C-alpha cells in the first residue's frame, strides 16, 4: 500500500528481492490467511516503489531499530 501503509516510514535498509520475487509470492500464496489475491494489487506497486529507491526492479525496505532506552533496574 505504497503511500498508505508506509506513511512516515523512512527506511534505513533495502533488500533487492528481484531474484526471489516469484518464490516470495508462491510462499505468500501458501498461507490463505494472507489473502494475496486481494492484497497483491497494493504489494506489487510497493515492491516496485521500494525497488526504485534501491535502484533495482523490486525491493523490500526496513528500518533498523536501536534500543537506546536505559534500563530501569
LONU-358358 format. One record per atom (N, C-alpha, C): residue number from 1; atom name; z, x, y. Coordinates in nm, 3 decimals. Atoms other than C-alpha are relative to their C-alpha. Layout:
rec nr:NUM; atom:CA; z:Z; x:X; y:Y
...
! end
This chain:
rec nr:1; atom:N; z:0.000; x:0.084; y:-0.118
rec nr:1; atom:CA; z:0.000; x:0.000; y:0.000
rec nr:1; atom:C; z:0.000; x:0.089; y:0.123
rec nr:2; atom:N; z:0.012; x:-0.094; y:-0.111
rec nr:2; atom:CA; z:-0.116; x:0.261; y:0.245
rec nr:2; atom:C; z:0.028; x:-0.068; y:0.132
rec nr:3; atom:N; z:-0.032; x:0.056; y:-0.129
rec nr:3; atom:CA; z:0.034; x:0.195; y:0.581
rec nr:3; atom:C; z:0.104; x:-0.111; y:-0.007
rec nr:4; atom:N; z:-0.101; x:0.106; y:0.013
rec nr:4; atom:CA; z:0.267; x:-0.074; y:0.444
rec nr:4; atom:C; z:0.121; x:0.055; y:-0.072
rec nr:5; atom:N; z:-0.112; x:-0.055; y:0.077
rec nr:5; atom:CA; z:0.483; x:0.078; y:0.170
rec nr:5; atom:C; z:0.044; x:0.133; y:0.056
rec nr:6; atom:N; z:-0.033; x:-0.137; y:-0.039
rec nr:6; atom:CA; z:0.470; x:0.419; y:0.327
rec nr:6; atom:C; z:0.021; x:0.016; y:0.150
rec nr:7; atom:N; z:-0.033; x:-0.015; y:-0.141
rec nr:7; atom:CA; z:0.563; x:0.343; y:0.687
rec nr:7; atom:C; z:0.123; x:0.088; y:0.013
rec nr:8; atom:N; z:-0.110; x:-0.093; y:-0.025
rec nr:8; atom:CA; z:0.796; x:0.607; y:0.824
rec nr:8; atom:C; z:0.022; x:0.097; y:-0.115
rec nr:9; atom:N; z:-0.005; x:-0.094; y:0.112
rec nr:9; atom:CA; z:0.720; x:0.816; y:0.517
rec nr:9; atom:C; z:-0.081; x:0.122; y:0.040
rec nr:10; atom:N; z:0.066; x:-0.122; y:-0.042
rec nr:10; atom:CA; z:0.641; x:1.171; y:0.618
rec nr:10; atom:C; z:0.011; x:0.103; y:-0.112
rec nr:11; atom:N; z:-0.007; x:-0.089; y:0.117
rec nr:11; atom:CA; z:0.555; x:1.373; y:0.306
rec nr:11; atom:C; z:0.021; x:0.146; y:0.038
rec nr:12; atom:N; z:-0.014; x:-0.145; y:-0.012
rec nr:12; atom:CA; z:0.658; x:1.732; y:0.268
rec nr:12; atom:C; z:-0.079; x:0.072; y:-0.108
rec nr:13; atom:N; z:0.072; x:-0.059; y:0.113
rec nr:13; atom:CA; z:0.472; x:1.790; y:-0.059
rec nr:13; atom:C; z:-0.106; x:-0.097; y:-0.051
rec nr:14; atom:N; z:0.107; x:0.079; y:0.058
rec nr:14; atom:CA; z:0.146; x:1.668; y:-0.211
rec nr:14; atom:C; z:-0.039; x:0.060; y:-0.133
rec nr:15; atom:N; z:0.048; x:-0.045; y:0.130
rec nr:15; atom:CA; z:0.020; x:1.687; y:-0.566
rec nr:15; atom:C; z:-0.139; x:-0.056; y:-0.021
rec nr:16; atom:N; z:0.137; x:0.040; y:0.029
rec nr:16; atom:CA; z:-0.352; x:1.680; y:-0.638
rec nr:16; atom:C; z:0.000; x:-0.062; y:-0.140
rec nr:17; atom:N; z:-0.001; x:0.069; y:0.129
rec nr:17; atom:CA; z:-0.393; x:1.422; y:-0.916
rec nr:17; atom:C; z:-0.141; x:-0.029; y:-0.051
rec nr:18; atom:N; z:0.139; x:0.025; y:0.040
rec nr:18; atom:CA; z:-0.772; x:1.434; y:-0.948
rec nr:18; atom:C; z:-0.021; x:0.014; y:-0.151
rec nr:19; atom:N; z:0.025; x:-0.028; y:0.142
rec nr:19; atom:CA; z:-0.766; x:1.583; y:-1.299
rec nr:19; atom:C; z:0.071; x:-0.097; y:-0.093
rec nr:20; atom:N; z:-0.078; x:0.088; y:0.088
rec nr:20; atom:CA; z:-0.511; x:1.333; y:-1.432
rec nr:20; atom:C; z:-0.004; x:-0.146; y:0.044
rec nr:21; atom:N; z:0.003; x:0.134; y:-0.056
rec nr:21; atom:CA; z:-0.604; x:1.021; y:-1.237
rec nr:21; atom:C; z:-0.026; x:-0.107; y:-0.106
rec nr:22; atom:N; z:0.032; x:0.098; y:0.104
rec nr:22; atom:CA; z:-0.761; x:0.838; y:-1.530
rec nr:22; atom:C; z:0.117; x:-0.015; y:-0.098
rec nr:23; atom:N; z:-0.113; x:0.004; y:0.093
rec nr:23; atom:CA; z:-0.471; x:0.930; y:-1.758
rec nr:23; atom:C; z:0.120; x:-0.071; y:0.062
rec nr:24; atom:N; z:-0.108; x:0.068; y:-0.072
rec nr:24; atom:CA; z:-0.221; x:0.814; y:-1.494
rec nr:24; atom:C; z:-0.021; x:-0.150; y:-0.007
rec nr:25; atom:N; z:0.029; x:0.144; y:0.002
rec nr:25; atom:CA; z:-0.393; x:0.476; y:-1.476
rec nr:25; atom:C; z:0.016; x:-0.057; y:-0.140
rec nr:26; atom:N; z:-0.019; x:0.046; y:0.139
rec nr:26; atom:CA; z:-0.401; x:0.447; y:-1.855
rec nr:26; atom:C; z:0.148; x:-0.016; y:-0.032
rec nr:27; atom:N; z:-0.145; x:0.006; y:0.026
rec nr:27; atom:CA; z:-0.028; x:0.522; y:-1.869
rec nr:27; atom:C; z:0.062; x:-0.120; y:0.072
rec nr:28; atom:N; z:-0.054; x:0.114; y:-0.075
rec nr:28; atom:CA; z:0.049; x:0.265; y:-1.598
rec nr:28; atom:C; z:-0.038; x:-0.132; y:-0.067
rec nr:29; atom:N; z:0.045; x:0.122; y:0.066
rec nr:29; atom:CA; z:-0.156; x:0.005; y:-1.785
rec nr:29; atom:C; z:0.073; x:-0.026; y:-0.131
rec nr:30; atom:N; z:-0.078; x:0.019; y:0.122
rec nr:30; atom:CA; z:0.061; x:0.061; y:-2.093
rec nr:30; atom:C; z:0.127; x:-0.080; y:0.027
rec nr:31; atom:N; z:-0.123; x:0.068; y:-0.037
rec nr:31; atom:CA; z:0.352; x:-0.093; y:-1.905
rec nr:31; atom:C; z:-0.037; x:-0.129; y:0.073
rec nr:32; atom:N; z:0.038; x:0.130; y:-0.055
rec nr:32; atom:CA; z:0.283; x:-0.463; y:-1.849
rec nr:32; atom:C; z:0.080; x:-0.030; y:0.126
rec nr:33; atom:N; z:-0.087; x:0.028; y:-0.114
rec nr:33; atom:CA; z:0.573; x:-0.473; y:-1.603
rec nr:33; atom:C; z:-0.054; x:0.058; y:0.130
rec nr:34; atom:N; z:0.054; x:-0.063; y:-0.120
rec nr:34; atom:CA; z:0.374; x:-0.257; y:-1.361
rec nr:34; atom:C; z:-0.109; x:-0.084; y:0.067
rec nr:35; atom:N; z:0.102; x:0.090; y:-0.054
rec nr:35; atom:CA; z:0.108; x:-0.528; y:-1.312
rec nr:35; atom:C; z:-0.112; x:0.078; y:0.071
rec nr:36; atom:N; z:0.100; x:-0.084; y:-0.064
rec nr:36; atom:CA; z:-0.154; x:-0.262; y:-1.241
rec nr:36; atom:C; z:-0.127; x:-0.076; y:0.037
rec nr:37; atom:N; z:0.119; x:0.076; y:-0.034
rec nr:37; atom:CA; z:-0.435; x:-0.517; y:-1.246
rec nr:37; atom:C; z:0.016; x:-0.067; y:0.136
rec nr:38; atom:N; z:-0.027; x:0.065; y:-0.127
rec nr:38; atom:CA; z:-0.269; x:-0.678; y:-0.942
rec nr:38; atom:C; z:0.021; x:0.101; y:0.113
rec nr:39; atom:N; z:-0.038; x:-0.092; y:-0.107
rec nr:39; atom:CA; z:-0.146; x:-0.373; y:-0.751
rec nr:39; atom:C; z:-0.097; x:0.115; y:0.023
rec nr:40; atom:N; z:0.088; x:-0.115; y:-0.019
rec nr:40; atom:CA; z:-0.428; x:-0.125; y:-0.800
rec nr:40; atom:C; z:-0.083; x:-0.010; y:0.127
rec nr:41; atom:N; z:0.075; x:0.012; y:-0.124
rec nr:41; atom:CA; z:-0.609; x:-0.269; y:-0.501
rec nr:41; atom:C; z:0.070; x:0.073; y:0.113
rec nr:42; atom:N; z:-0.076; x:-0.075; y:-0.100
rec nr:42; atom:CA; z:-0.331; x:-0.101; y:-0.300
rec nr:42; atom:C; z:0.015; x:0.147; y:-0.038
rec nr:43; atom:N; z:-0.026; x:-0.138; y:0.043
rec nr:43; atom:CA; z:-0.273; x:0.210; y:-0.509
rec nr:43; atom:C; z:-0.125; x:0.088; y:0.007
rec nr:44; atom:N; z:0.123; x:-0.078; y:-0.011
rec nr:44; atom:CA; z:-0.637; x:0.320; y:-0.519
rec nr:44; atom:C; z:-0.019; x:0.057; y:0.139
rec nr:45; atom:N; z:0.012; x:-0.053; y:-0.135
rec nr:45; atom:CA; z:-0.663; x:0.346; y:-0.140
rec nr:45; atom:C; z:0.111; x:0.098; y:0.037
rec nr:46; atom:N; z:-0.111; x:-0.090; y:-0.030
rec nr:46; atom:CA; z:-0.319; x:0.510; y:-0.126
rec nr:46; atom:C; z:-0.025; x:0.137; y:-0.063
rec nr:47; atom:N; z:0.033; x:-0.128; y:0.065
rec nr:47; atom:CA; z:-0.427; x:0.778; y:-0.377
rec nr:47; atom:C; z:-0.107; x:0.073; y:0.080
rec nr:48; atom:N; z:0.108; x:-0.062; y:-0.080
rec nr:48; atom:CA; z:-0.739; x:0.841; y:-0.168
rec nr:48; atom:C; z:0.053; x:0.048; y:0.135
rec nr:49; atom:N; z:-0.057; x:-0.038; y:-0.129
rec nr:49; atom:CA; z:-0.545; x:0.845; y:0.160
rec nr:49; atom:C; z:0.083; x:0.127; y:-0.013
rec nr:50; atom:N; z:-0.082; x:-0.121; y:0.020
rec nr:50; atom:CA; z:-0.294; x:1.097; y:0.026
rec nr:50; atom:C; z:-0.090; x:0.118; y:-0.038
rec nr:51; atom:N; z:0.097; x:-0.105; y:0.030
rec nr:51; atom:CA; z:-0.592; x:1.292; y:-0.110
rec nr:51; atom:C; z:-0.060; x:0.059; y:0.127
rec nr:52; atom:N; z:0.052; x:-0.049; y:-0.127
rec nr:52; atom:CA; z:-0.733; x:1.316; y:0.241
rec nr:52; atom:C; z:0.100; x:0.094; y:0.066
rec nr:53; atom:N; z:-0.103; x:-0.086; y:-0.059
rec nr:53; atom:CA; z:-0.402; x:1.459; y:0.360
rec nr:53; atom:C; z:0.008; x:0.134; y:-0.073
rec nr:54; atom:N; z:-0.013; x:-0.119; y:0.086
rec nr:54; atom:CA; z:-0.409; x:1.708; y:0.072
rec nr:54; atom:C; z:-0.134; x:0.075; y:-0.014
rec nr:55; atom:N; z:0.134; x:-0.057; y:0.007
rec nr:55; atom:CA; z:-0.782; x:1.786; y:0.115
rec nr:55; atom:C; z:-0.056; x:0.001; y:-0.142
rec nr:56; atom:N; z:0.058; x:0.019; y:0.132
rec nr:56; atom:CA; z:-0.879; x:1.652; y:-0.227
rec nr:56; atom:C; z:-0.037; x:-0.149; y:-0.011
rec nr:57; atom:N; z:0.044; x:0.138; y:0.016
rec nr:57; atom:CA; z:-1.005; x:1.322; y:-0.370
rec nr:57; atom:C; z:0.114; x:-0.098; y:-0.028
rec nr:58; atom:N; z:-0.113; x:0.087; y:0.032
rec nr:58; atom:CA; z:-0.670; x:1.182; y:-0.492
rec nr:58; atom:C; z:0.127; x:0.083; y:-0.011
rec nr:59; atom:N; z:-0.127; x:-0.073; y:0.002
rec nr:59; atom:CA; z:-0.309; x:1.286; y:-0.448
rec nr:59; atom:C; z:0.115; x:-0.098; y:0.005
rec nr:60; atom:N; z:-0.124; x:0.073; y:-0.020
rec nr:60; atom:CA; z:0.048; x:1.167; y:-0.458
rec nr:60; atom:C; z:0.083; x:0.084; y:0.095
rec nr:61; atom:N; z:-0.080; x:-0.070; y:-0.101
rec nr:61; atom:CA; z:0.294; x:1.253; y:-0.184
rec nr:61; atom:C; z:0.148; x:-0.021; y:-0.026
rec nr:62; atom:N; z:-0.144; x:0.003; y:0.024
rec nr:62; atom:CA; z:0.663; x:1.327; y:-0.198
rec nr:62; atom:C; z:0.073; x:0.059; y:0.120
rec nr:63; atom:N; z:-0.086; x:-0.057; y:-0.102
rec nr:63; atom:CA; z:0.950; x:1.410; y:0.035
rec nr:63; atom:C; z:0.110; x:0.077; y:-0.070
rec nr:64; atom:N; z:-0.110; x:-0.078; y:0.056
rec nr:64; atom:CA; z:1.191; x:1.688; y:-0.050
rec nr:64; atom:C; z:0.129; x:-0.042; y:0.070
rec nr:65; atom:N; z:-0.130; x:0.039; y:-0.055
rec nr:65; atom:CA; z:1.544; x:1.562; y:-0.004
rec nr:65; atom:C; z:0.098; x:0.114; y:-0.023
rec nr:66; atom:N; z:-0.099; x:-0.106; y:0.009
rec nr:66; atom:CA; z:1.807; x:1.819; y:0.070
rec nr:66; atom:C; z:0.135; x:-0.060; y:0.036
rec nr:67; atom:N; z:-0.132; x:0.056; y:-0.021
rec nr:67; atom:CA; z:2.167; x:1.711; y:0.036
rec nr:67; atom:C; z:0.086; x:0.102; y:0.074
rec nr:68; atom:N; z:-0.081; x:-0.091; y:-0.080
rec nr:68; atom:CA; z:2.348; x:1.886; y:0.319
rec nr:68; atom:C; z:0.134; x:-0.062; y:0.040
rec nr:69; atom:N; z:-0.126; x:0.064; y:-0.035
rec nr:69; atom:CA; z:2.639; x:1.645; y:0.334
rec nr:69; atom:C; z:0.117; x:0.077; y:-0.060
rec nr:70; atom:N; z:-0.116; x:-0.071; y:0.055
rec nr:70; atom:CA; z:2.973; x:1.818; y:0.297
rec nr:70; atom:C; z:0.074; x:-0.091; y:-0.099
rec nr:71; atom:N; z:-0.079; x:0.078; y:0.096
rec nr:71; atom:CA; z:3.181; x:1.709; y:0.002
rec nr:71; atom:C; z:0.134; x:-0.034; y:0.065
rec nr:72; atom:N; z:-0.124; x:0.046; y:-0.060
rec nr:72; atom:CA; z:3.488; x:1.511; y:0.095
rec nr:72; atom:C; z:0.123; x:0.048; y:-0.076
rec nr:73; atom:N; z:-0.115; x:-0.045; y:0.079
rec nr:73; atom:CA; z:3.705; x:1.657; y:-0.179
rec nr:73; atom:C; z:0.018; x:0.148; y:0.008
! end
